[in-house]
Amino acid sequence: MEHYDGEFYTLRLFSPIEGEIYSLNSTEEGTHLTAYEMENYSSFIRDHMEDVGLLGKRNQKLMTYFNNEIRLHKPVSLSLDLEAYGGRLWSVLQADSQDKLTHEEVQSLAETWEMIAAGGFIREMQETRILVPDGELTVFLGNEGLDYFVCPEEVLKGTAHTLKPALDVAIYSEAYFLERSYQGAKVRLPAEPAFLKDAKMRAFIHENEPYQIELLGEWPSFLTSVLEKAKAVTLEEVNVLACLVAHMDSIQLETYEAAIQMRQEKNTDAPVGIKDLLNLCYNLKCFEFRPGIINDRMLGEFCLEEDRLDWIHIFEVDVRKLLDPQRVGMDQRKEEMGIFTSKGYVFENALSYQDIYDGIHLPDIDGVAGGIFSLRLVGSQYPEEQGTWLELPTTDLGFQWVLNRLNERTFDDCIIAESISTVQGLSVKQTDDIETLNELARRIQEFTDDRTLCKFEAALELEQCDSLEQALHIAENLDCYSYDPQMYSMAAYTRYLFRELEINIDDPAFATFDFQGYGERQLGLLESVQTAYGMITRNEDFLIQAQQNTEQGMKMQ
């Protein structure tokens, strides 16, 4: 729910502003104004909040209110702002922290702000009437009504999951790369971190183990050649690069290619690395690109025709016609320290270049959410609307945020319009029960390590799981399965068996041996299944539980 700008994680909590309008100097009751009507007075409210010191970064008044009610484990600076969105006026509480807030800390902030605002503790607003053209206005940053709520920006605006995966990569463990039966894993980028982790598990890449990345499909060719020479590139870095490149238009891509070439020519001793590639993406505004201008003569003609030379005005028009475009272009290129590429001319402008990526802390990708299951929900009465995203697992407050956003009372009045599952082989159906999905997501979140998650996904494949209830049952009974994550193929299983028997499989006699077929036949005898995550089979605990379930069913009859 937070955005990272390279320095701070930012959380923005929205809540509707209501009020009352009074006739000038009147002692009678005022007229209630909804957040829709309050939008008309936003400039007057903003001026007042600025005058009383409630707006602005690192607001000490806000911190005073919060320090009396809450103690966070991480240092947080708070600020307050106004924003008109969806026809309503909202207060926006912004929390900036150097460390990412936990889900519990986000909830604590939201609940505390709701209590402070709804309880009328902001004296600068509660005790003041603001002079407006049609009378005097009292502003309520919070209230006790059913229409009041506090929720994160992503929930209100439905901005989660704006990623558009478009670029493919394959990853390979260096430990298994030379094995004939090893295939690695493919993943489409940009993607959520859970999908990156899943790809590594399917490629049998363990933590801190080296691996190789291959760009596939629609990647720009100039990037492919540069990345092949780059060293120690991680999948997470390539994921950020894919996100940035996927959003570039044709001119930006040509500018990016030219900027890379300029960097290469400036420092021929050091190859362009992934840090350079990412920072060049973030600093494209620092480069001017002239498409189609590929030599000094064309540059000179462009400068003369477009009147781009400051000194040209000291000459009469007749004299200007005598200037040599070749010489003009050469002088301009040297002055700007620009270069020509096969597609145009590029030079650095006067804007400041900033290293957004320091080689350690990757910038956040916009549009990423962290749920095991992500559901785009809409109200059943308005299925054509955008709705909002619900990330699971969540808490009762998380459920309430989404229901408030949709203006619904229960999930019975909501439809799952779209879903994303980070669990391979387990898709969400439109009719699935949201609370059961949340329970399954909670179970998965409680897995103690990645091996347990791999075992769960392998068991789903073994059982050919096709329902939410069956998946929950498997998650609760993983002890009923024996799992070997090292067996990345049936051929690998055969080699393992032969080595256990001290058979030399490097002997030329095995040059044409069908390791894959032999492994398939042996696994069939064992009732084991080779999955994308390793080998798995039911064990004796599965048989015991099955018998107990049968006996329990007979007793119930």
C-alpha positions as CSV (number, residue, x, y, z in Angstrom):
1,M,0.0,0.0,0.0
2,E,3.1,2.2,0.3
3,H,5.1,3.9,-2.5
4,Y,8.9,4.1,-2.3
5,D,10.5,7.1,-4.0
6,G,14.1,6.1,-3.3
7,E,14.2,7.9,0.1
8,F,10.9,7.3,1.8
9,Y,8.0,4.9,1.9
10,T,4.8,6.9,1.5
11,L,1.3,5.8,2.7
12,R,-1.7,8.0,1.9
13,L,-5.0,7.6,3.8
14,F,-8.1,9.2,2.4
15,S,-11.3,10.1,4.3
16,P,-14.3,12.2,3.2
17,I,-14.8,15.7,4.5
18,E,-18.3,16.8,5.5
19,G,-19.5,20.0,7.1
20,E,-22.3,22.5,7.9
21,I,-23.1,25.8,6.4
22,Y,-24.7,28.7,8.4
23,S,-26.1,32.0,7.5
24,L,-23.8,34.8,8.3
25,N,-23.8,35.6,12.1
26,S,-26.7,33.1,12.6
27,T,-27.3,31.2,15.8
28,E,-29.7,28.8,14.1
29,E,-28.8,25.2,13.2
30,G,-26.7,24.9,10.0
31,T,-27.4,22.8,6.9
32,H,-25.5,19.6,6.6
33,L,-23.1,19.3,3.6
34,T,-21.9,16.0,2.2
35,A,-18.4,15.4,0.8
36,Y,-19.8,16.0,-2.7
37,E,-21.1,19.4,-1.7
38,M,-17.9,20.3,0.3
39,E,-15.8,20.1,-2.9
40,N,-17.2,23.6,-3.8
41,Y,-15.4,25.0,-0.8
42,S,-12.1,23.3,-1.2
43,S,-10.0,26.5,-1.7
44,F,-11.5,28.2,1.4
45,I,-10.9,25.1,3.5
46,R,-7.3,24.8,2.2
47,D,-6.6,28.5,3.0
48,H,-7.9,28.0,6.6
49,M,-5.9,24.8,7.1
50,E,-2.7,26.6,5.9
51,D,-3.4,29.5,8.2
52,V,-3.7,27.3,11.3
53,G,-0.7,25.3,10.4
54,L,-2.3,21.9,9.6
55,L,-0.9,21.5,6.1
56,G,2.6,20.9,5.0
57,K,5.3,18.2,5.4
58,R,6.5,16.9,8.8
59,N,3.6,18.6,10.5
60,Q,4.3,18.9,14.2
61,K,0.7,19.7,15.2
62,L,-0.4,16.4,13.7
63,M,2.4,14.5,15.4
64,T,1.3,16.0,18.7
65,Y,-2.2,14.6,18.2
66,F,-0.9,11.2,17.2
67,N,1.8,10.9,19.9
68,N,-0.9,11.2,22.5
69,E,-2.7,8.1,21.1
70,I,-0.2,5.8,19.3
71,R,3.5,4.8,19.5
72,L,4.9,3.4,16.3
73,H,8.0,1.2,16.2
74,K,9.3,3.1,13.1
75,P,10.0,6.8,12.8
76,V,7.2,8.4,10.8
77,S,6.6,11.9,9.7
78,L,3.0,13.0,9.0
79,S,1.4,15.6,6.8
80,L,-2.2,16.5,5.9
81,D,-3.6,17.7,2.6
82,L,-6.9,18.0,0.7
83,E,-7.8,16.3,-2.6
84,A,-10.9,16.3,-4.8
85,Y,-11.5,12.9,-6.2
86,G,-14.6,11.3,-7.6
87,G,-16.7,14.4,-7.1
88,R,-16.0,14.4,-3.3
89,L,-13.6,16.3,-1.1
90,W,-11.1,14.2,0.9
91,S,-8.6,14.8,3.7
92,V,-5.3,13.0,2.9
93,L,-3.2,11.9,5.8
94,Q,0.3,11.1,4.4
95,A,2.8,9.1,6.4
96,D,6.5,9.0,5.3
97,S,8.9,6.5,6.8
98,Q,12.3,5.2,5.9
99,D,11.2,1.6,6.6
100,K,8.1,0.0,5.2
101,L,5.2,-0.1,7.6
102,T,3.7,-3.5,8.5
103,H,0.1,-4.2,7.7
104,E,-0.6,-3.9,11.5
105,E,1.1,-0.5,11.6
106,V,-1.0,0.8,8.6
107,Q,-4.2,-0.4,10.3
108,S,-3.1,1.3,13.6
109,L,-2.5,4.6,11.8
110,A,-5.8,4.4,10.0
111,E,-7.8,3.5,13.2
112,T,-6.0,6.3,15.2
113,W,-6.7,8.9,12.5
114,E,-10.3,7.9,12.4
115,M,-10.6,8.2,16.1
116,I,-8.9,11.6,16.2
117,A,-10.8,13.0,13.2
118,A,-14.2,11.6,14.1
119,G,-13.8,12.4,17.7
120,G,-13.4,16.1,16.9
121,F,-9.9,16.4,18.5
122,I,-8.5,18.6,15.7
123,R,-9.4,21.9,17.5
124,E,-8.2,24.1,14.7
125,M,-11.0,22.8,12.6
126,Q,-13.7,21.8,15.1
127,E,-13.9,25.2,16.9
128,T,-13.8,27.5,13.9
129,R,-16.2,28.8,11.3
130,I,-14.8,29.6,7.9
131,L,-16.1,32.6,6.1
132,V,-17.4,31.6,2.6
133,P,-19.4,33.6,0.0
134,D,-22.8,32.1,1.1
135,G,-22.2,32.2,4.9
136,E,-20.0,30.5,7.4
137,L,-18.7,26.9,7.1
138,T,-17.8,24.4,9.8
139,V,-15.6,21.5,8.5
140,F,-15.7,18.0,9.9
141,L,-12.6,16.0,9.1
142,G,-14.4,13.0,10.6
143,N,-17.8,12.1,11.9
144,E,-19.8,9.2,13.3
145,G,-22.0,8.6,10.3
146,L,-22.1,5.5,8.2
147,D,-20.7,7.3,5.2
148,Y,-17.4,8.1,7.0
149,F,-14.4,5.9,6.6
150,V,-10.6,6.0,6.3
151,C,-8.9,3.9,3.6
152,P,-5.6,3.7,1.7
153,E,-5.3,5.5,-1.6
154,E,-5.0,2.2,-3.6
155,V,-8.3,0.9,-2.2
156,L,-10.1,4.2,-2.9
157,K,-8.8,4.7,-6.4
158,G,-8.4,1.1,-7.4
159,T,-4.8,1.8,-8.5
160,A,-3.4,-1.6,-7.6
161,H,-2.4,-4.1,-10.3
162,T,-1.8,-1.6,-13.1
163,L,1.1,-3.7,-14.3
164,K,0.9,-4.9,-17.9
165,P,3.2,-7.9,-18.2
166,A,4.7,-7.9,-21.8
167,L,8.3,-9.0,-21.7
168,D,9.5,-12.6,-21.2
169,V,12.6,-14.0,-19.6
170,A,13.9,-17.4,-18.8
171,I,16.1,-18.1,-15.8
172,Y,18.5,-21.0,-15.2
173,S,20.3,-22.3,-12.2
174,E,24.0,-22.4,-12.9
175,A,24.1,-25.6,-10.8
176,Y,21.9,-27.5,-13.2
177,F,22.4,-25.5,-16.4
178,L,24.5,-28.2,-18.2
179,E,22.1,-31.0,-17.3
180,R,20.4,-32.2,-20.5
181,S,17.0,-32.6,-18.8
182,Y,17.0,-29.3,-17.0
183,Q,14.8,-26.6,-18.5
184,G,14.8,-23.6,-16.1
185,A,11.7,-21.5,-15.8
186,K,10.0,-18.7,-17.8
187,V,8.2,-15.7,-16.4
188,R,6.5,-12.6,-18.0
189,L,7.6,-9.2,-16.7
190,P,6.9,-6.9,-15.1
191,A,5.4,-9.0,-12.3
192,E,4.7,-9.0,-8.6
193,P,7.5,-10.2,-6.3
194,A,5.5,-13.4,-5.6
195,F,5.7,-14.4,-9.3
196,L,9.5,-13.7,-9.3
197,K,9.9,-16.0,-6.3
198,D,7.7,-18.7,-7.9
199,A,9.9,-18.6,-11.1
200,K,13.0,-19.1,-9.0
201,M,11.4,-22.1,-7.3
202,R,10.4,-23.6,-10.6
203,A,13.9,-23.1,-11.8
204,F,15.2,-24.8,-8.7
205,I,17.3,-21.7,-7.8
206,H,17.9,-21.6,-4.1
207,E,18.7,-18.5,-2.0
208,N,22.0,-16.9,-2.8
209,E,22.7,-19.3,-5.6
210,P,24.0,-17.9,-9.0
211,Y,21.7,-18.0,-12.0
212,Q,21.5,-16.8,-15.6
213,I,18.8,-14.7,-17.2
214,E,17.8,-14.9,-20.9
215,L,15.7,-12.2,-22.5
216,L,13.0,-13.7,-24.8
217,G,10.6,-12.3,-27.3
218,E,9.8,-8.6,-27.7
219,W,12.7,-7.0,-25.7
220,P,14.5,-4.2,-27.7
221,S,17.5,-5.7,-29.4
222,F,19.9,-3.0,-28.1
223,L,19.0,-4.0,-24.5
224,T,19.6,-7.7,-25.2
225,S,23.1,-7.1,-26.4
226,V,23.9,-4.8,-23.4
227,L,22.5,-7.1,-20.8
228,E,24.4,-10.1,-22.1
229,K,27.6,-8.3,-21.2
230,A,26.4,-7.0,-17.8
231,K,27.5,-8.9,-14.7
232,A,25.6,-10.1,-11.6
233,V,22.1,-9.1,-12.8
234,T,19.2,-10.1,-10.7
235,L,15.7,-11.0,-11.7
236,E,14.4,-8.3,-9.5
237,E,16.5,-5.7,-11.3
238,V,15.4,-7.0,-14.7
239,N,11.8,-6.8,-13.5
240,V,12.1,-3.1,-12.7
241,L,13.8,-2.5,-16.1
242,A,10.9,-4.4,-17.8
243,C,8.4,-2.1,-16.1
244,L,10.2,1.1,-17.2
245,V,10.8,-0.1,-20.8
246,A,7.3,-1.4,-21.2
247,H,5.9,2.1,-20.6
248,M,8.2,3.8,-23.1
249,D,6.9,5.1,-26.4
250,S,9.0,4.9,-29.6
251,I,10.7,8.2,-29.2
252,Q,11.6,7.4,-25.5
253,L,13.0,4.0,-26.6
254,E,15.2,5.7,-29.3
255,T,16.3,8.3,-26.7
256,Y,17.1,5.5,-24.3
257,E,19.1,3.6,-26.9
258,A,21.0,6.8,-27.7
259,A,21.7,7.5,-24.0
260,I,23.1,4.1,-23.5
261,Q,25.4,4.5,-26.5
262,M,26.5,7.9,-25.2
263,R,27.3,6.3,-21.8
264,Q,29.3,3.5,-23.6
265,E,31.4,6.0,-25.6
266,K,32.1,8.2,-22.5
267,N,33.6,5.3,-20.6
268,T,34.8,2.6,-22.9
269,D,36.7,0.8,-20.1
270,A,33.7,0.0,-17.9
271,P,30.8,-1.9,-19.6
272,V,27.2,-0.6,-19.0
273,G,25.8,-2.4,-16.0
274,I,22.2,-2.9,-14.8
275,K,22.6,0.1,-12.4
276,D,23.4,2.3,-15.4
277,L,20.5,0.9,-17.4
278,L,18.0,1.6,-14.6
279,N,19.3,5.1,-13.8
280,L,19.3,6.1,-17.5
281,C,15.6,5.1,-17.6
282,Y,14.8,7.4,-14.7
283,N,16.8,10.2,-16.3
284,L,15.6,10.3,-19.9
285,K,14.5,13.9,-19.4
286,C,18.2,14.8,-19.1
287,F,18.8,13.9,-22.8
288,E,17.6,15.7,-26.0
289,F,17.1,13.4,-29.0
290,R,16.8,14.5,-32.6
291,P,15.4,11.6,-34.6
292,G,16.6,11.2,-38.1
293,I,19.7,13.5,-37.7
294,I,22.7,11.2,-38.2
295,N,25.6,13.4,-39.4
296,D,27.0,16.9,-39.0
297,R,25.5,18.2,-42.2
298,M,22.0,17.2,-41.2
299,L,22.5,18.7,-37.7
300,G,23.7,21.9,-39.2
301,E,20.8,22.1,-41.6
302,F,18.4,21.5,-38.7
303,C,19.9,24.2,-36.5
304,L,19.9,26.7,-39.4
305,E,16.3,26.0,-40.5
306,E,14.9,25.8,-37.0
307,D,16.7,28.9,-35.7
308,R,18.4,26.9,-32.9
309,L,21.7,29.0,-32.8
310,D,21.9,31.9,-30.4
311,W,24.7,33.6,-32.3
312,I,23.1,33.4,-35.7
313,H,21.3,36.7,-35.3
314,I,24.5,38.8,-35.5
315,F,24.6,38.0,-39.2
316,E,22.4,39.4,-41.9
317,V,20.0,37.0,-43.6
318,D,22.1,37.0,-46.8
319,V,25.2,36.1,-44.8
320,R,23.5,33.2,-43.0
321,K,22.8,31.5,-46.4
322,L,26.6,31.3,-47.0
323,L,27.2,29.4,-43.8
324,D,28.4,25.8,-44.3
325,P,25.9,23.4,-42.7
326,Q,28.6,20.7,-42.2
327,R,30.8,23.1,-40.2
328,V,27.8,24.5,-38.3
329,G,26.7,21.0,-37.3
330,M,30.2,19.9,-36.3
331,D,30.7,23.0,-34.1
332,Q,27.2,22.5,-32.5
333,R,28.0,18.8,-31.8
334,K,31.3,19.7,-30.1
335,E,29.7,22.4,-28.1
336,E,26.9,20.1,-26.9
337,M,29.2,17.1,-26.6
338,G,26.6,15.1,-28.5
339,I,26.9,11.9,-30.5
340,F,25.2,10.4,-33.6
341,T,23.5,7.1,-33.5
342,S,22.0,5.1,-36.4
343,K,18.6,6.7,-35.5
344,G,19.5,10.3,-34.6
345,Y,21.5,12.8,-32.6
346,V,21.6,13.0,-28.8
347,F,23.1,15.3,-26.2
348,E,22.7,16.0,-22.5
349,N,20.7,19.1,-21.5
350,A,21.0,21.2,-18.4
351,L,18.7,19.2,-16.2
352,S,20.2,17.5,-13.2
353,Y,21.0,13.8,-13.5
354,Q,20.1,11.8,-10.4
355,D,21.0,8.2,-9.5
356,I,17.7,6.8,-8.3
357,Y,19.1,3.3,-8.0
358,D,22.2,3.0,-5.8
359,G,22.8,-0.7,-6.7
360,I,21.3,-1.9,-3.4
361,H,17.8,-0.5,-2.8
362,L,15.6,-1.1,-5.8
363,P,13.0,1.6,-6.5
364,D,9.4,0.5,-6.1
365,I,7.2,-0.4,-9.2
366,D,3.9,1.4,-9.3
367,G,0.8,-0.8,-9.6
368,V,2.2,-3.7,-7.5
369,A,0.1,-5.2,-4.8
370,G,1.2,-7.9,-2.3
371,G,-1.7,-10.2,-1.9
372,I,-1.5,-13.9,-2.3
373,F,-4.9,-13.5,-3.9
374,S,-5.9,-10.2,-5.4
375,L,-9.6,-9.6,-6.2
376,R,-11.1,-6.8,-8.2
377,L,-14.5,-6.4,-6.7
378,V,-17.5,-4.4,-8.0
379,G,-21.0,-3.9,-6.7
380,S,-23.5,-6.3,-8.1
381,Q,-25.7,-3.3,-9.1
382,Y,-22.9,-1.6,-11.0
383,P,-20.8,-4.4,-12.6
384,E,-19.5,-2.1,-15.4
385,E,-17.6,0.1,-12.9
386,Q,-13.9,-0.2,-12.1
387,G,-14.5,-1.2,-8.5
388,T,-11.5,-1.7,-6.3
389,W,-8.9,-4.4,-5.4
390,L,-8.9,-6.5,-2.3
391,E,-5.6,-8.1,-1.3
392,L,-5.8,-11.3,0.7
393,P,-5.1,-12.2,3.4
394,T,-6.6,-9.2,5.2
395,T,-8.3,-8.4,8.4
396,D,-11.9,-7.2,9.2
397,L,-10.7,-3.6,8.8
398,G,-9.3,-4.5,5.4
399,F,-12.7,-6.0,4.4
400,Q,-14.4,-2.8,5.7
401,W,-12.2,-0.5,3.7
402,V,-13.3,-2.3,0.5
403,L,-17.0,-2.4,1.4
404,N,-16.9,1.3,2.2
405,R,-15.2,2.1,-1.1
406,L,-17.9,0.1,-2.9
407,N,-20.7,1.5,-0.7
408,E,-21.9,-2.0,0.1
409,R,-22.7,-3.6,3.4
410,T,-21.7,-7.2,2.7
411,F,-19.7,-9.2,0.1
412,D,-23.0,-10.9,-0.9
413,D,-23.6,-7.7,-2.9
414,C,-20.2,-7.8,-4.6
415,I,-18.9,-9.6,-7.7
416,I,-15.3,-10.8,-8.3
417,A,-14.8,-9.1,-11.7
418,E,-11.1,-10.1,-12.0
419,S,-8.6,-12.0,-9.9
420,I,-4.9,-12.7,-9.7
421,S,-3.5,-15.7,-7.9
422,T,0.2,-16.0,-7.0
423,V,-0.4,-19.7,-6.4
424,Q,0.3,-21.6,-9.7
425,G,-2.5,-24.0,-10.6
426,L,-5.0,-22.4,-8.3
427,S,-7.3,-19.9,-10.1
428,V,-10.0,-17.9,-8.4
429,K,-13.6,-18.5,-9.6
430,Q,-16.2,-15.7,-9.7
431,T,-18.4,-17.7,-7.3
432,D,-15.7,-18.4,-4.7
433,D,-16.4,-17.4,-1.1
434,I,-14.2,-14.4,-0.2
435,E,-13.9,-15.3,3.5
436,T,-12.8,-18.9,2.6
437,L,-10.3,-17.4,0.1
438,N,-9.0,-15.2,2.9
439,E,-8.6,-18.2,5.2
440,L,-6.6,-20.1,2.5
441,A,-4.5,-17.0,2.0
442,R,-3.8,-16.8,5.7
443,R,-2.8,-20.5,5.8
444,I,-0.4,-19.9,2.9
445,Q,1.0,-16.8,4.5
446,E,1.8,-18.9,7.7
447,F,3.9,-21.4,5.8
448,T,7.2,-21.4,7.6
449,D,9.5,-21.3,4.5
450,D,9.6,-21.4,0.7
451,R,10.0,-25.2,0.7
452,T,6.6,-25.6,2.3
453,L,5.0,-23.3,-0.3
454,C,6.7,-25.5,-3.0
455,K,5.3,-28.6,-1.4
456,F,1.8,-27.1,-1.3
457,E,2.0,-26.2,-5.0
458,A,3.3,-29.6,-5.9
459,A,0.5,-31.3,-3.9
460,L,-2.1,-29.1,-5.8
461,E,-0.6,-30.5,-9.0
462,L,-0.6,-34.1,-7.7
463,E,-4.3,-33.9,-6.6
464,Q,-5.3,-32.0,-9.7
465,C,-7.0,-29.5,-7.4
466,D,-10.0,-27.8,-8.9
467,S,-11.8,-26.2,-5.9
468,L,-11.1,-23.8,-3.1
469,E,-12.2,-26.3,-0.4
470,Q,-9.9,-29.0,-1.7
471,A,-7.0,-26.5,-1.7
472,L,-7.7,-25.5,1.9
473,H,-7.8,-29.2,2.9
474,I,-4.4,-29.8,1.2
475,A,-2.9,-26.7,3.0
476,E,-4.1,-28.1,6.3
477,N,-2.7,-31.6,5.7
478,L,0.7,-31.2,4.0
479,D,2.1,-33.8,6.4
480,C,0.2,-36.4,4.3
481,Y,2.7,-35.9,1.4
482,S,6.4,-36.8,0.9
483,Y,8.2,-34.2,-1.1
484,D,11.7,-34.0,-2.7
485,P,12.5,-30.5,-4.1
486,Q,15.8,-31.6,-5.6
487,M,14.2,-33.7,-8.3
488,Y,13.8,-31.2,-11.1
489,S,13.1,-33.9,-13.8
490,M,12.4,-37.6,-14.1
491,A,15.8,-38.0,-15.8
492,A,17.4,-36.4,-12.7
493,Y,15.5,-39.0,-10.6
494,T,17.0,-41.8,-12.7
495,R,20.5,-40.4,-12.3
496,Y,19.9,-40.2,-8.6
497,L,18.9,-43.8,-8.4
498,F,21.9,-45.0,-10.4
499,R,24.3,-43.0,-8.3
500,E,22.8,-44.5,-5.1
501,L,23.5,-47.9,-6.6
502,E,27.1,-46.7,-7.5
503,I,26.6,-47.1,-11.2
504,N,28.8,-45.0,-13.3
505,I,26.4,-43.2,-15.6
506,D,29.3,-41.3,-17.3
507,D,30.3,-44.6,-19.0
508,P,29.8,-44.4,-22.8
509,A,27.3,-47.3,-22.5
510,F,24.8,-44.7,-21.1
511,A,25.3,-42.2,-24.0
512,T,21.9,-43.2,-25.5
513,F,20.2,-44.4,-22.4
514,D,16.6,-43.1,-21.9
515,F,16.9,-41.6,-18.4
516,Q,13.6,-39.7,-18.8
517,G,11.6,-42.8,-19.8
518,Y,13.2,-45.0,-17.1
519,G,12.3,-42.3,-14.5
520,E,8.7,-42.1,-15.7
521,R,8.3,-45.9,-15.3
522,Q,9.8,-45.9,-11.8
523,L,7.8,-43.0,-10.6
524,G,4.6,-44.7,-11.9
525,L,5.4,-47.8,-9.8
526,L,5.8,-45.5,-6.7
527,E,2.6,-43.5,-7.5
528,S,4.8,-40.4,-7.4
529,V,4.4,-37.4,-9.6
530,Q,7.1,-35.1,-11.1
531,T,5.8,-31.5,-10.8
532,A,7.3,-28.1,-11.7
533,Y,8.4,-27.9,-8.0
534,G,9.9,-31.3,-7.5
535,M,8.7,-34.9,-6.9
536,I,5.8,-35.6,-4.6
537,T,3.8,-38.6,-3.4
538,R,1.2,-39.5,-0.9
539,N,2.5,-41.2,2.3
540,E,1.1,-43.4,5.0
541,D,-0.4,-40.4,6.8
542,F,-2.6,-39.8,3.8
543,L,-4.0,-43.3,4.0
544,I,-4.6,-43.1,7.7
545,Q,-6.4,-39.8,7.3
546,A,-8.5,-41.1,4.4
547,Q,-9.5,-44.1,6.5
548,Q,-10.4,-41.8,9.5
549,N,-12.5,-39.6,7.2
550,T,-14.4,-42.7,5.9
551,E,-15.1,-44.0,9.4
552,Q,-16.3,-40.6,10.5
553,G,-18.6,-40.4,7.5
554,M,-20.1,-43.8,8.3
555,K,-20.7,-42.8,11.9
556,M,-22.6,-39.7,10.8
557,Q,-24.9,-41.8,8.6
